[in-house]
């Protein structure tokens, strides 16, 4: 077994950080290590946390982490930040906000940029979840970017998905029609000391009554004030209850299969893109096709089919 893999499995923080960096950079050295650690995954509870910017996701994660640590659970936190389309950089502000947790050896925090990937996640997140899982983390929380209705990809990776809502942020009808509302396993109305909290809860309740009318589990609606730590212990209990429900109904197996499917597709997509833009293979072909498209000699669909034909030969 690779030396890095052994260190990751022992929970070595430096080895974990190094392997994550290799995975993020799509380094070939990470492939063998990922193969070594894969048999040791599947033990962690993956919690996806999504919601609009300003809903208090980072503060909520800090408070959840405190409760999980009191329960002697090891916690991994993956905070996704938007990547600039101009510079390619990311602010990674979540790491700054969670610095107080960074001194705890039982907590590992990693901020990551989206690197142009839509859906509120980054392509390397599947690898990072596996790495933290193999390293012995009991709970892994994945915080999405926080940009609105498009953030539904988190359901592909999480066992339990929390959708965070804040009263008084604007158009209440938007809350009901947003696609992100359909993925919640638990609704969390955060900043519940604000005006309009009862209206927000009532709107979500009406949505739940419709969407859960034929289900054996009704999606709970929790109220929290994360900056004061209020409602957090009750939320943790509901998160644990949901995981027990998944285990009891065997739905956890379907959830994990969905994650592996998404991960497999992502790996294939990345491999194809690397192959297409490899200087020694297809890059010249792509450049020629771009010239032909620009001069109207060929249309983009025909050019794409010709490139794919070369790959599939």
Secondary structure, DSSP 8 states (H G I E B T S, - for coil): --HHHHHHHTT-HHHHHHHHHHHHTT-THHHHHHHHHHTT-S-SEEEEEEE-TTS-HHHHHHHHHHHHHHTT--EEEEEEE-B-TTT--B--HHHHHTGGGTT-TTEEEEEEE-TT-SSSS-TTHHHHHHHHHHTT-SEEEEE----STTTTGGGGT-SEEEEEEETTSS-HHHHHH-GGGGG-SEEEEESTTSTTHHHHHHHHHHHHHHHTTTSSS--EEEE-BGGGTBTHHHHHHHHHHHHHHHHHHTHHHHHHHHHHHHHHHHHHHHHHHHHHT-TTTTHHHHHHHHHHHHTTSS-HHHHHHHHHHHHT-
